[in-house]
Amino acid sequence: MQAKALRLPGRALDVLTSLPEPPSAAAIEAAVSTLVRLGALTPAEETLTPLGRLLVELPLEPRLAKLLLLGVCFGAADEALTIAAFLAGRSPFLVPTDPMEARFMDASKLEFADGSQSDHLAALNAYRAYFELPLGLGDPRGELAARRFLCVRTLEEMRSLKRQLLEQLADARLLSRLPY
């Protein structure tokens, strides 16, 4: 999509195979097909659509960028930002090596997912539960993380990425800046 944003003439396959270290033709065709299905490229001319021009503004793979845009459109920007940050990185859940602890972690994750088996919902609810707790005396966030098998570093990375994505959405004038 970045190559199409440069408005280089020709099909993506022709442009990209002329690079010093080109991707495989199959990879290029798969990427173009995905972008067409997402509505980011026109099928015949392979030009960026208005949606594609918005997606190229965001520093994410196109599917996650579209998730953010849809979240903004449907009033679920915060949820979309959190889920995109989760999908762009690692799971906030630690993976214990002890089988008994692994069962407790699975139960914790299921509870965060409200019984739905959804990793997305589990990550969203774990993120919210962690950051809704106050900082300070007794370290309630640390206690939650230890009790519920959450990786504090990953949660902080998600928060940082979420802020960056929010800035990108604001720079693209798709969302006003919010205090995250």
Beta strands, then each sheet from edge to edge (+ up, - down):
end
